[in-house]
Amino acid sequence: MAKNIWVFCEQRDGEIQSVAFELLGVARELAAKTGEKVGALLLGSGVEKKAKDLVAFGADEVYVVDDKNLGYYVTEPYAQAVYSLVKEYEPNVLLFGATSIGRDLAPRLSARLKTGLTADCTKLENDEDGNLFMTRPAFGGNLFATIVCPNHRPQMSTVRPGVMQKLEPDYARKGEVINKTVKFDASKFAVKVVEEVMETQSVDKIEDANILVSCGRGVKDVAPAFEFATKVKGTVSSSRALVDAGIMEQPRQVGQTGKTVRPQAYIAFGISGAIQHLAGMEESEFIIAVNTDKGAPIFKVANLGIVADAQAVLKQLNKIL
Ligand SMILES: Cc1cc2nc3c(=O)[nH]c(=O)nc-3n(C[C@H](O)[C@H](O)[C@H](O)COP(=O)(O)OP(=O)(O)OC[C@H]3O[C@@H](n4cnc5c(N)ncnc54)[C@H](O)[C@@H]3O)c2cc1C
């Protein structure tokens, strides 16, 4: 019988991605209900030393496949490696980050494993029998659908970075590291990496920021928002309205079709709070909203609301700071 909750722990250049730790956090919660173990899959070349971090963040078992075929992420070798582990150990649940890698690998595997996949989940819950309830936005974000996969295993899901909460790492935690070798079928490797060109980061990463100064259509001039962000050591993010208008770059967009963020402070200037925007920021620790319309939906999720002109508030804040 399928058992245990597995997380595909994405690494890039040997660095475990934050979403892997977040997924281990939710996997621990799920495992507490069923008494299952949390398994972490660590694939790559020269990555074994990272297994202890996965244990510290909640894994009971780390399955390591350290192989030069897995040096760069390429779909086929990664799919073969995960497939062979799943076939051998039959996990009940298999979770991926909804990153470019997770979104590529998870559907390939679900097809090969002949099971379902729920993409871009915002909530995962389970019952004592290990059935997973996977909730995700549907119909343009206007409602949330909870999806179950009762007849096939593993139950598979991708979860966006920033949605789940990682545990505080505990390096005293004990876990087992299981080194595995995979017999690859290289005749199926249709893609070969010939060169790697690193993109230079031109826009700040909003998902890593502690303070986000977020601008919406109500902000007519975004320059004071950048000045304010610099003063509070924050980063500027945006609603889709300003991205569509060509005023902000797409990587700054928060929301359903942008990024999910969870900063310590999210300061929304001139953002109405459409459901698609809220989906990306409502888990922020402290939300401040500035809007001229006291009925704006953003105030429903705000810890502190200021009914005022965004430009005037920004001007005043910059003056004080
Ligand atoms: C499938 C789909 C996916 C989407 N994905 C996203 C997404 O990822 N992210 C996203 O943000 N949106 C997304 N949207 C768009 C979303 O529905 C809204 O249209 C968008 O969020 C609105 O942006 P806004 O709040 O900046 O603009 P508006 O809704 O136009 O709101 C502007 C606000 O500014 C206020 N205002 C006006 N003047 C001032 C002033 N001087 N001072 C202070 N406040 C002022 C107004 O009262 C108003 O509340 C999506 C839509 C769909 C259909």
The ligand as an ORCA input file, in Angstrom:
! r2SCAN-3c Opt
* xyz 0 1
  C      -7.098     35.421    -14.756
  C      -6.684     36.712    -14.113
  C      -5.467     36.748    -13.455
  C      -5.055     37.937    -12.842
  N      -3.871     37.966    -12.176
  C      -3.518     39.075    -11.473
  C      -2.323     39.106    -10.698
  O      -1.531     38.155    -10.674
  N      -2.061     40.224    -10.005
  C      -2.875     41.333    -10.000
  O      -2.553     42.318     -9.328
  N      -3.995     41.332    -10.743
  C      -4.325     40.242    -11.492
  N      -5.459     40.273    -12.257
  C      -6.152     41.569    -12.431
  C      -7.063     41.922    -11.273
  O      -8.345     41.382    -11.504
  C      -7.200     43.465    -11.154
  O      -7.658     43.983    -12.375
  C      -5.918     44.179    -10.769
  O      -5.342     43.558     -9.636
  C      -6.216     45.626    -10.459
  O      -5.040     46.304    -10.150
  P      -5.107     47.595     -9.242
  O      -5.632     47.267     -7.903
  O      -3.767     48.251     -9.314
  O      -6.094     48.540    -10.064
  P      -7.596     48.942     -9.785
  O      -8.455     47.780     -9.506
  O      -7.989     49.864    -10.883
  O      -7.526     49.754     -8.421
  C      -6.909     50.980     -8.269
  C      -7.190     51.443     -6.838
  O      -6.495     52.642     -6.606
  C      -7.347     53.478     -5.827
  N      -6.906     54.854     -6.079
  C      -7.182     55.640     -7.159
  N      -6.532     56.826     -7.024
  C      -5.871     56.768     -5.846
  C      -5.019     57.675     -5.173
  N      -4.731     58.878     -5.666
  N      -4.495     57.287     -3.992
  C      -4.783     56.075     -3.451
  N      -5.579     55.174     -4.059
  C      -6.111     55.525     -5.244
  C      -8.732     53.187     -6.276
  O      -9.664     53.515     -5.265
  C      -8.653     51.680     -6.537
  O      -9.012     50.954     -5.377
  C      -5.877     39.110    -12.893
  C      -7.091     39.041    -13.558
  C      -7.503     37.855    -14.154
  C      -8.824     37.818    -14.836
*
